[in-house]
């Protein structure tokens, strides 16, 4: 892809081997502990994040890259005459998309397009990989953007949260909800709808029950699935991810079922043992 540089941000949770193989630019979001700003995946890992949370008892804040961050990333490619495509975290969840637009406007002579994924985590990664393969096929920037905008509403994202503790610490559920959820072994299942995280349903019992319900939901839609790629994303739930990968490989027609690990921003909102399934439906 000599004339097109594809960027995304750290919340895309792309496996490092894909980032390296396809020279994908990753712009990190920030994890903020007090006065300390740390770049997701650069200055801090999920393991270090969880260790800090356990030690301090409180969650960090997260912050979007600034327009200056985007300008610094875009400038070398804009100056060389490359086209630039950036696929962002949902604009419903972060200022990342808006800040990228501000940066792009600083290069009026460059060919830069900013696409709002309306999603998060490896669902962004699915769109990035579709863009990568389209570019390899020789499609131009306008064609790729049109394709992404058509595919975007067909992306399915569902994930199981193992504990309400991180939602509670992050102010997304009350202390009573956290207590009752822990007492009753309630596992919330989250979907992304219209660009936002939405509690889809709750499963009472062991995590495996909720995970198998999520798997069942996906397998019910096999006839609707795009066969290119499915991604199982997890945060310190490797065994469960391998199990889901195996079942999805056996029971769908996906050419590839990949496993990715959630970065610090996603992990700080959802907590350890979170696991999800992400795929695209056919156009």
HUNORNOR-V303712 format. One record per backbone hydrogen bond with DSSP energy under -1.0 kcal/mol. NH is the residue of the N-H (numbers start at 1). CO is the residue of the C=O. Records with the same first field share a line. If there is no record, write none. Layout:
NH: CO, CO
//
This chain:
4: 1
5: 83
7: 85
8: 25
10: 27
12: 9
13: 10
19: 15
20: 16
21: 17
22: 18
24: 19
25: 6
27: 8
30: 63
31: 38
32: 61
33: 36
36: 33
38: 31
40: 29
41: 44
42: 39
43: 39
44: 39
49: 45
50: 46
51: 47
52: 48
53: 49
54: 50
55: 51
56: 52
57: 53
61: 32
63: 30
70: 66
71: 67
72: 68
73: 69
74: 70
75: 71
78: 74
79: 75
81: 78
82: 77
83: 3
84: 111
85: 5
86: 113
87: 7
88: 115
90: 119
93: 90
99: 95
100: 96
101: 97
102: 98
103: 99
104: 100
105: 101
106: 103
107: 104
110: 107
112: 110
113: 84
115: 86
117: 88
123: 120
124: 121
125: 121
126: 122
127: 123
128: 124
129: 125
130: 126
131: 127
132: 128
133: 129
134: 130
135: 131
136: 132
137: 133
138: 135
139: 134
144: 140
145: 141
146: 142
147: 143
148: 144
149: 145
150: 146
151: 147
152: 148
154: 151
155: 152
156: 279
158: 277
159: 190
160: 275
161: 188
168: 164
169: 165
170: 166
171: 168
172: 167
178: 174
179: 175
180: 176
181: 177
182: 178
183: 179
184: 180
186: 181
187: 203
189: 201
190: 159
191: 198
192: 157
193: 196
196: 193
198: 191
200: 189
201: 189
203: 187
205: 185
210: 206
211: 207
212: 208
213: 209
214: 210
215: 211
216: 212
217: 213
218: 214
219: 215
220: 216
221: 218
222: 219
224: 221
226: 280
230: 256
231: 278
232: 258
233: 276
234: 260
235: 274
241: 237
242: 238
243: 239
244: 240
245: 241
246: 242
247: 243
248: 244
249: 245
250: 246
251: 247
252: 248
255: 227
258: 230
260: 232
262: 234
267: 263
268: 264
270: 266
271: 267
273: 235
275: 160
276: 233
277: 158
278: 231
279: 156
281: 154
282: 224
//
